[in-house]
Amino acid sequence: KRLTTWFETVLHVLQVLLIFAKEDNQSDGFWWACDRAGYRCSVARTPESALECFLDKHQEIIVIDHRNSRYFDAEDICRSADQEETSVLPLLNAGFDRQFMENSSITACYNELVQIEHGEVRSQFKLRACDAVFTALDCCQEAIEITSEDHVIQYVNPAFERMMGYQKGELIGKELTELPKSDKNCADLLDTINTFIKKGKEWQGVSYARRKSGDSIQQHVKITPVTVNSVEALLDAFLVFCFVFTEPHSLKCKNRRKDSTDVKSITSQSSDAPSLQTRRYSSMARIHSMTIEAPITKVINIINAAQENSPITVAEALDRVLEILRTTELYSPQLGTKDEDPHTSDLVGGLMTVSKISKDEITTANMNLSHSHLSVPNTINDVPPCIAQLLENEESWDFNIFELEAVTNKRPLVYLGLKIFARFAVSEFLNCSEATLRAWLQVIEANYHSSNSYHNSTHAADVLHATAFFLGKERVKGSLDHLDEVAALIAATIHDVDHPGRTNSFLCNAGSELAVLYNDTAVLESHHTALAFQLTTKDSKCNIFKNIDRNHYRTLRQAIIDMVLATEMTKHFEHVNKFVNSINKPMSEGSNCECTANITNFPDNQTLIKRMMIKCADVANPCRPLELCIEWAGRISEEYFAQTDEEKRQGLPVVMPVFDRNTCSIPKSQISFIDYFITDMFDAWDAFAHLPVLMQHLANNYKHWKTLDELKCKSLRLPSENN
């Protein structure tokens, strides 16, 4: 039973018990934090149900709501549990209890639970694992002796005591050289063994030892070095050498993998029903001998190896590194509490996490995402002079998309798309007529919602304009081929088609059909690409892909999908960090154009460039001229206000509480967005593409929002500027 417990801790899924008298935002926060961390979670509403649940499952983490003691007393619950399980009160008395101040943020709850897991819970796992390992050693029929690096005996099992005639108390703490030896060459033998051990190799051979009674016996000995990756160094490298003394016929295992424990010898004679254990161990052996490893596993193994001969301070620092590497969100910065920066927390919660429903009665969203009434594309005649005049300036970063929106009656995407696509010879690459391209642009624009204040075809046209601007930069142009350019322009055009004006979190909370269809994962981004290809291929009149080679189509399609999915914010930091480490840093270390070309010509790096380009184009509003930046800030704020209003009406969780139209500070929200998402990303993109105009606009706009915030102004402008 104890040996089984060790395997359960290795593959263990943490069990959490939430004891809350009633459901509220705090209990929901812990519930979804457990879901995010992959823990199994149970909820109890009364002391009786809490005790019953605990005795049934023995959870590792128990969260007790102590905000209102009239429902139940936390200490009484602990005492009740302790009558059956002695682990609760000793932990409390030892200082393992934690006080969590009320904070319903899923991120805050998640961080708290993960800290507990990596602290107290894993310590308990190690203690249980230690108990299990030594129980197995005690049951082993082969004689086992464990020593430190300088040959001081730390453990012998009962089989060793029976073989040699000594008791544990006579051996533990003594050096091997203090014991009587029959082998005349004992010192030389230890030197040989030491040579093997220092190289991390196992030693096998024959030696002679003297029993306590004085008799000499011949031993077949196998000595295995126990390293940091061997059963957690038998719990933090407390054990160094493992000596297994066997009779000749018991020495079966010849080809053990380096640095592994000899599990087979430990269990060879200790069980009356060995078949299940044998199958389990052979499965583990196959897993550990696999040559296919994830890169992060290789990194962790390298660090583990480096710890062995490192000074204690370095080893402790590497321990911390390993803790960080073993987390699931390697690229996402950890925020402080919601009280410290609610605007940033809400932006992260709304854009980077998938909140889930906490009220059972809400099952569907009251949203109409039907596409059955699309207008038939019309033929576009010659561009009117007023529009043509505006489009003459479309290659400039300061191009005013809102003027184009006004003169085209909220249909800027078709007109701007025709101009940009012609400039990049998209029709020629796709081998399609201009009429087909016009029809396609009309269909795509018709499926953007003009009722959205932000996510409409004007935003799509703005992202298309930014993408075309970036493609004109020398270094970007030199890194991508014509197919990449076409893919980028198409991706920018379709990247938000049929956006409902609500975030992914809202759709998941509302149980919308789209969220169900895409399993709460990149819901909108998956929908945008799927719908765009459906609209394109269902009608020959607008199928811009109908004449291209099948292989070209597949490559183009994959590039478009990859770019649109890159606009989903949950992987924002992953994309930016990969770009910095794969593109920026190697280029900064190179000194010539040939070096730059070599870096950017790798297919994987070209993919990173395209992702970074569309990400920057998608959120380039803070880098536009001030008046355009202010207009975009007002539009996105209005869309978030409308979402908050609807969440309140439907009784859904409010994803971004700071975006309440009655209390929100737009300058603060813009400052947080720039600080958290924009600055680092555009610094990296500017280092690659050289964009001094954008960076100057960004600095000016940030100063504008800071000035408003310092003056306690919550609107887009000072009141005097609005008059």
C-alpha positions, 0 to 999 in steps of 0.5 A: 500500500505504501509503495503504491502511495509513492506512485500516486504522488508522482502522478498525483492530481491535487485535491482541493476542498472549498468550504464556503457557506454560500457561492460568491465571487470569492468561491468562484475565483478559487473554483476556476483557479483550481480548474486552471491549475488542473486540480480536482475541486470539491465544494462543501456548504456545511461543517458536516458535508465538509467533514464527510468530503474530507474523510472520503477524499483526504484533500491536500488543500482546504480553503475555509471561508472565515469572513462570516463566522455565523455560518461555521467556525474554521477551527471547529472544522479543523478539530473535527477533521483531526479526529479522523486524520492527524495531519490537520492540526499539526500543520496548523500548529507548525505554521503551515496555515495561510491567511488569504485576504479577500480577492476574487481575481482568478489570477490571485487565487491561482497564484495562492494555490500554486504557492501552497502546492510548491511549498507545503503540499510538495513537502508532504509529498516528499515525506510520504515518498521518503516513507514509501521508498524506505518501506520498499527497501525494508521489505527487499530480500537483498541486502542494501547499504546506503552511504554518504559520499565520504562512505559514512553509513546512513542506512542498512535494511533488515536483509543486510542485518541478517546477512552480516549479523549487525544491528542498525545501531552498530552501523549507522554513522560509521565509516566503511573503513572502520568495519572489519574487512576480509578483502586485503585490497579494501582501500584499492577497491574503494578507490576503484569504486570512487572512480566509477561513482564520480563518473556517474557510473554503476560498479559491479563486482565481487568483494569479501566481507567479514560478518560480525561472527568473524566468518568471511563471505563472498559478495556480488556487489552492485553500487549505484550512484544516486543523483538529483534526478533519481527519485528526487535524489531520494529526497534532495540528495540526502543519499549518495551511494546505494550498495546492493549485495546479492547472491550470485544467482540474483544478479540479473540486471546488467544494462541499467540506464545511467543515474537510475535506481535499480527498481527491479532488484528492490522488488525482486523478492518482496511481493507474493504477487509480482506481476502487476508491479513488474508490468508497472516497472517495465513501463516506467523503464521504457518511458525513462529510456525514450530518446524523444524529449521535449526541449523544456525537459532537456533544459531541466535535466541540464540544470539538474546535472549542473546542480550536482557540483555547484556551491550551495548558493548556486544550487539554491538559485537553480532550484528557483529556476526549476520551480519557474520552468515547471510552471505552465505559463512560462511567458506570462508575467505574474501580476500583483494583487488586483488592488495594486493595479485593477486596470491591468488585472482586468485587461489581463483577465479580459484579454488573456484568460478564459473565464467560465460560467459560475451560475448553473442556470445560464447556458446560452448567450443571447447573441445572434451570430447568423450569417444567412442574410448577407448582401449580394456583392455589388460591382464597384464602379470607378472610385469617387474623386473624394475617396481617390483623393484620400487614398493618395495618402494611404502609404503614410503612417498618419493616414486618417482611416476615420475620414475614409470611414466617413466618405465611404459610409462605413465601408472603408475596407473595400476601397482601401483593400482594392488600393493596397491589394493592387499595390502588392499585386495580390490579384496577379499572385492569386491569378484571379480577376479584379472583379473576383477580388472586389466581390471578395472584399465586399463579402468580407466587409459585409460580415463585419458588424457596423454596429460595433463601436470598435471591432468593425470593418474600419478596424479591419481596414486600419489593421490592413493599412498597418500591415501594408505599412510594415511590409514596406519596411526594408528589413521586413520586405527582405525577410518575406516572399510574395506569398508571405505578403499576400498571406499577411494582407489577407489575414489582416483583412479577415482577422476580426470578421463577424466579431460580435463586439464581445470578448472570448471570456464573455462568449465562454461565460455565456455558453455561446455556440461558438464557445461550445464549437471551439471548446473555449479555446481561441474561440473568436480567432478560430471563428474568424478564419473558419468563416472567412474561408467558408465565405470565400470558397462557397461562391465562385464569384468571390473565390480568390483562391480558385485558380491557384495551385493546390500546394500554394493554396495549402501553404497560403491557407496555413500562413493565414490561419497562423497569423490570425490565431496569433492575434489571440492574446493568451499567447501574447508574451510567448510570441513576443519572447520568441521573437526577441530571443530568436530574432532581436538577440541574434541580430544584435550579436551579428554585425553585417547584412549577411548575418541578418539575412541568415537569421530571417531566412529560416522558415520558423523565424519568418513565421515569428516575423509574420506573427509579430507583424500582425500582432503589432498591426492589430493593436497599433492604436497607441502608436497612431497620431494623437487624434486617431489614438484618442478616437480608438481609445474611446471606441474600444472603451465603449465596446467594453462598457457595452459588454459590462452592461450586458454582463450585468443584465444577463447575470454573467460574471463581469470580466472587466469590472473597471470598465463600468461606464459610470466609474471607469478612468479611460486614461488609466486603462490606456496607461495599463494597456501600453505598459503591459502589452504595447511598450515591450512589443513595439520596442522589439518590433522597432528594433527589427523594422525601424519605426521611429515615427511610431515610437514618437507617437507612442511616447506622445500619446502615453504622455497625454494619458499620464497628464490626464490621469495626474489631473484626475481626469477620467475621460478622453480629454480635459473638459476644456478641450471638449468645449 
